């Protein structure tokens, strides 16, 4: 059985989207480097082939019909998929992707990531690499908005699958001279309330989340984990901090775990996600391999 091909083509859909996005045939013609008459003919031919009207005249303007609105949404997905396929073909032809974007929760140890980036730099020297650290929902947003090729996140959004990388332990700590250590006994949450808690701000903008106990009377919010650690070392408050990031301070006694009755340790899991594995290039897959291998050594 011979399957019939589509009656329309990608150029027509691209033209249709341009008219909608630019708001007029004239502006679409400028963007597409075509004459306005050519754009008009393309849309009319598309309507004829589909048997529907995508635009209707309202006064002096052409407005999308209800069918046109539906076709615009579907057409956007069609063009995006075509662009992704072209990108994949170029990556395969080139061997390595021209650009690799990695987004990682700040909980992933920076030394491990630097080792991975160093290895990648040797393996694919012509690939431009971008590494962005995020907090809480930042990596989740990058995935949803397709702004990354590799993501390390504690939140696996719907529609994505992630491989578990590691579990990070958070320890409730304060400077050794902090007033909480002077109480000389086990502490509960009532003891913490009068003192300042250090909190790291969510780097996401869609649905900012708070994490950890937040009932302290005073709170100091910072944008980076290293700033939170420095603030606790300076005695500005207490915090639950990732144990891998404060091993030196714990070993020196500069920071001391709070003797909590309960909740002195908390845990966060990190996952590795490729947003589009089917289209992942050699550099992306090599990056995934390096990160997984390095995380097993932690």
N, C-alpha and C positions, 0 to 999 in steps of 0.2 A: 504494500500500500504506500503510495507516494503522498507525503504530507505537503500541504500547500504552505508556502511561506507567507510572512506578514505582508500586508498591502502597503503599509507605511514604512518609512525608514527613519534612522536616527537623526538625520539632518532635519527632517520635518519636525520631529519632537524637540530638537534643540532650538529650532526657530520658534516654535510655539512657546516654549519656556521663556525664551528671551523676550517675546512680546509681553508676556505676563509680568516678568520680573522688572522690565524697564518701563512698563506702563503705557507704551504706545508703539505703533509700527515704526514710526520715524526713529525713535531712540534705539529700538531693537536693530534696525537697519544699520545704524552707526556702529553699534557694538559688534555686529556680525560682519561688518564691512561688505554689505550688500546694498542694492538699491531698495527703496521702499516698495516699489512695484514687485520686486522679486520676493520680498518677505510676504506681501499680500497674496501673491499667487501661491506660494508654498502653503500658507494657512488654508486658503480656499481649496487647494488640491487635497490637503489632508482631510478637511471636512467632507469633501466629496467621497474620498476613499472609505472613510469611517461611517458615512451616512448619518452624521450628527452635526449640529452646530455648536462650536466651542465658544464663539463670541456672539453677542447680540448688541445691536445699536441702542444705546440709552442716551437720548439727546444727541450730543456731539461726540460722545465717547463710546468705545467698544468695551462692553463688560462681559466677564466670563458667565456663561450659562451654568446651571447646576451640573450638567454633564461635563462642561469644560473644567469646573472646579475639581471634579473627581478625576478627570483625565490629567489635570495638572499634577495632582498628588502622585498618581501612578507613573506619569511621565518622568517626574523628578527621580523616582526610584530607578526607572529604566536607564536614564542618562548616567546616574551615579554608578550603577552596576557596570555600564559600558566603560566608564572611566576607570573603574577598579580593574576590569579585565585588561585594559590597555596598560595600566600601571604594572600589573602582574607580568604581562608579556615582555615589557621593557626590562623588568627586573631579571627575568629568566635569561633574556638575551645578553644583558650586561654581566650576569654572573652574581654581582653584589648590588644591593639597592644603593641608589645615590644618597639616601638619607635614612637614618634610623632614629626614631623617637622613643625614648624610654621614660616612663613615668613611674616613680616609686614612692611608696609611703616612707616617710622619714625614719621609720622604725627599722628598715632594712639596713644592716651595718654598712657604713660608708666605705670602710676599708675593703670589704668584700666586693662592693660595686666598683671601686677603683681598680681592683685587680682584674675584674671582668672587662672593664673598659680598656685597660692596657692590652689585654689579650686580643680584644676585638680590633684595636688600632693596628696591631700587627697583622691580623688576618685579613682585614679589609681596609687598607689605608686610604682608599678613595671614597669611602662612605662617610658622609658628614653625620656626626652623632650629636644628639641633643639629650641631655639628662636633666629631668626636673623632679625635685623632691616635693612631696605633698603631705598633708596631714588629714587624717580621717577620710572624708568623702572626696578629697581632691582627685585621687586616682580613679575613683568610680566615675566622676564627671568626665574625665579625659577619655575613659572607655566609651561612655554613652555618646560623647560628641565626636568619637573617632579621631582624637587628637594624639594618638600614640600607636606604636607598633608593638610595644611590650609594656605590660603594666604589672606592678607589684602592689597589691592592695589587701587591706583587711576586710573589704566589702566586695563581695561578688554580686554585681547587679543582675537582675533578671535578664535572661537571654544569653548569658555568658557562662562558660565553664572554666574553673580554675584548678590548677594543681597545687596542693598544699606544699609550701616551702619550708616554713619554720614556725615555731611558737616562741613568742617573746615574753619574758617575765618582767612585770613591772613591780618595783619595790617601793613601799612607802618610806621615804627618807627625809632627813633634815640635817642641817649642819650639826656637828658634834656638840656645839655650845648652844644650840637652840633651846628655848625655854621648855619645849616638850620633853627633851631628854633630862631636864632637871627635876621633873616630877618623880623620877625614881621608881616607877611602877609600870605595869601594863596599861595600855591606853585603849579607850574605846572612842567612838565617834563623837561623843559629848566632849571629850578632852580636846578634840581637834577644832571644834567650832569657833573658839575665840581667836584662832590664829589664821594667818594668811596662807591660802592655797595657791600654788603656781599651776597655771593651766595653759596648754598650747592651743591656739586658735585653729579651728577647722579651715583648711585652705580652699574648700569648695565654696561655691556661691549659690548653688541651687537649693540645697537642703543642709544648711550648716548644722552639725551635730555637736553636742557636748559629750564628753567621755570622762568617766571616773566620778568619784564622790565630789559633789559641788555644793555642800551645805555649809561651808566655812563662811563666817561673817564677812571676812575680807577675801578678795581674790585679785590676783595679778595675772592677766592674760598676755601672753607673748605669741609671736608668730612662728618661732622656730624652737625645736627641741633643745639645741645647744644653748640657746638663750635661757631656757627654763633651767637647765642644769647649772649654768653659771649663776643664776639668781639664787638657787637653793644653796650653792656653795658660798655665796656672799651672805647667807643667813636671812634672806628676804622672805622666807616662808618654807613650807613643806610641800612635797609633791610625790606622786607615784611616777617614778622614772624608770626607763628601760634598763634592766640590769647590764646588758652588754655595753651600754654607753657610759656607765659610771663605775666600771670595774676598778679603774685606777683610783678614783676618789674613795671607793669603799675599802680598797686595800690599804690606802694611806690613813684611813680613819677620819678623813676630812668630812665625809658623809657617813652617817650611821643610820641603819634601819630603825624605824620607829617600832617599839615593842608593842605591836597591836594585839589585842585580844583576838581579833578576827579581821580578815581583809588586808593584812599586811602585804600580801602578794596578789597580783592580778595577772591575767594572761591575755595575749592577743595573738591571733593566728594570721599569717601572711600567705597570700596565694599569688601564683604567677599565671597571668592570663595573656593570651594572644588574641586580640579582638577579631582577627580574621585569619585563622590558620590556613585555610585553603589558598589564600593569596600571599602567605608569608614567604619572603625571599630568603636567600642564603644567610644574610647578615642577621636577620631576625631569628632564624632557627639556631644559628650559632650562639647568639646572645642567650636564648632560652637554655641551651645546653650548658653554657658556662655558669649561668646563675644557679641552675638546679644543682650542678656538681659542687659549686662553692657553698651553697646553703647546707648541703649534707655534712660539710666539715665543721660547721659551727657547733 
